[in-house]
Amino acid sequence: MDFTLDEKTNAQVLKLHHFIKTELHPLEEKVEVKGELDANLASEIFEKSRTQGFYGMNIPVEFGGGGFNAVQMVYLEQEMGQTTDPLVRRAFGNVYEVLLACNEAQRQQWLLPCVKGERTCSIAMTEPDAGSDSAGITATARPDGDGWILNAHKCPVGDGMFSDFYVVSARSEYVEGSRGISLFLVDRSMPGVEVVRDMPMMGLRGSTHAEIKFDNVKLGPEHLLGERGRGLSLLLSTIGRIRLFHIGARAIGMGRRVLKMMTERANHREQFGKPIGEFQMIQQMLADSLIELNCAHLLVLDAASEIDRGLDPREKVSMVKINSAETLGKIADRAVQLFGAMGYCKDFPLERIYRDCRVLRIYDGTSEIHRMVVSRGLMKKGVEAILGNHLAN
Ligand SMILES: Cc1cc2nc3c(=O)[nH]c(=O)nc-3n(C[C@H](O)[C@H](O)[C@H](O)COP(=O)(O)OP(=O)(O)OC[C@H]3O[C@@H](n4cnc5c(N)ncnc54)[C@H](O)[C@@H]3O)c2cc1C
């Protein structure tokens, strides 16, 4: 398979690389120390990003987006992955593909303002008693006239303190399992919506993770996103792209940044009269990191190319989610070791990267849940249905 980039995407990748290096990297430490991004700086970054065409790159051109396909997005997201979560969120927003399920009227109110960067949204699926089991939610949307009354308790909701509206999952029909759950577009300003608090996390300083209560929120029929009772399958079918881009590709981008730091250090840090890169145990760290990073890179491209060919690479997306998260975890751990005291010290970004990347194995489906998806798919469909039968071509 040839993954050479076309001229337009290549130019966009270079532009993005320059933007992240010059505009975002210098802010990382400030955000980490302060625990937030100054509001004026945030709007400055946003404006620069928007005018350079970095907003909604994943959204079709007809809705005002960049129209980049999945393989092209992998390269762009790898660049975005080379900085921190709060800066990525403020610079590039959350333009989730699930909003493409909006009907014509909803597009004007919910999708288009997101693509333009005027509003931002979060996905509120997890509850205190329902995480991995996303069909086990207790949130309800009780039919009321031609609309609904929503009651829900959701947390954590990534970027929830900043968001103008939420895509909320709630049970609208009393049938067993994943059927019966619908998605609703809920504005933060609606009566009954209470953003309770920002949940403190181990890392990702400067990003917010909200606990939100929806108490008898009155919703009209225009708030239903997609088909009634089929919300979970809609969410899970579009969330695959989040896993591929936001976790798969971004983790590889950060892995590249860390490996560059490791290589530089191995060449220049001297102990026992020679660069530490001359010691075989350090060489093994470097070699293993490069091998694993390249495998992860090819796996994400492979899954993305299947999406572009109209296939549904469900197991491959789960493989990417597991592999990218674990690969970055291993590389970040080796990097801390290779840097010694400076790897553990807050003077250097590695300590933060090591903490931040731990969550990749937890959110958007834990590694255990994705392994379950992979093995179930394998047992049901067989090896060749997932990996492709090259003999048949
Ligand atoms: C920083 C952060 C941001 C988040 N952002 C969002 C967001 O924006 N929107 C949102 O809706 N949610 C969000 N989440 C929630 C996240 O998606 C859940 O944490 C995740 O789905 C796991 O659910 P849980 O934490 O309830 O763990 P649980 O489901 O309680 O799992 C606990 C442990 O049991 C294991 N386990 C569970 N079931 C099985 C099984 N069948 N087989 C084997 N092992 C199993 C899990 O792998 C895990 O190790 C976020 C979480 C974090 C930490």
The ligand as a Gaussian input file, in Angstrom:
#p B3LYP/6-31G(d) Opt

LIG

0 1
 C       -9.485000      11.770000      31.502000
 C      -10.758000      11.073000      31.141000
 C      -11.610000      11.645000      30.210000
 C      -12.819000      11.031000      29.880000
 N      -13.660000      11.650000      28.987000
 C      -14.892000      11.117000      28.779000
 C      -15.837000      11.814000      27.948000
 O      -15.540000      12.859000      27.355000
 N      -17.077000      11.281000      27.810000
 C      -17.442000      10.116000      28.397000
 O      -18.582000       9.698000      28.232000
 N      -16.550000       9.428000      29.184000
 C      -15.305000       9.898000      29.390000
 N      -14.400000       9.230000      30.181000
 C      -14.790000       7.958000      30.775000
 C      -14.093000       6.752000      30.133000
 O      -14.514000       6.528000      28.830000
 C      -14.286000       5.551000      31.063000
 O      -13.427000       5.798000      32.167000
 C      -13.951000       4.223000      30.444000
 O      -14.923000       3.870000      29.488000
 C      -13.881000       3.103000      31.496000
 O      -14.990000       3.102000      32.325000
 P      -14.809000       3.141000      33.924000
 O      -13.820000       4.158000      34.252000
 O      -16.151000       3.266000      34.514000
 O      -14.196000       1.727000      34.288000
 P      -15.007000       0.380000      34.568000
 O      -15.922000       0.112000      33.428000
 O      -15.573000       0.417000      35.934000
 O      -13.832000      -0.696000      34.524000
 C      -12.980000      -0.947000      35.633000
 C      -11.976000      -2.013000      35.236000
 O      -12.656000      -3.224000      34.893000
 C      -12.291000      -3.630000      33.588000
 N      -13.442000      -4.247000      32.927000
 C      -14.715000      -3.766000      32.827000
 N      -15.475000      -4.603000      32.113000
 C      -14.674000      -5.629000      31.734000
 C      -14.854000      -6.821000      30.965000
 N      -16.044000      -7.115000      30.417000
 N      -13.809000      -7.647000      30.771000
 C      -12.599000      -7.350000      31.314000
 N      -12.351000      -6.245000      32.062000
 C      -13.381000      -5.401000      32.252000
 C      -11.862000      -2.350000      32.877000
 O      -11.029000      -2.627000      31.777000
 C      -11.158000      -1.606000      34.003000
 O       -9.853000      -2.078000      34.122000
 C      -13.174000       9.802000      30.483000
 C      -12.289000       9.223000      31.409000
 C      -11.108000       9.840000      31.741000
 C      -10.207000       9.201000      32.745000

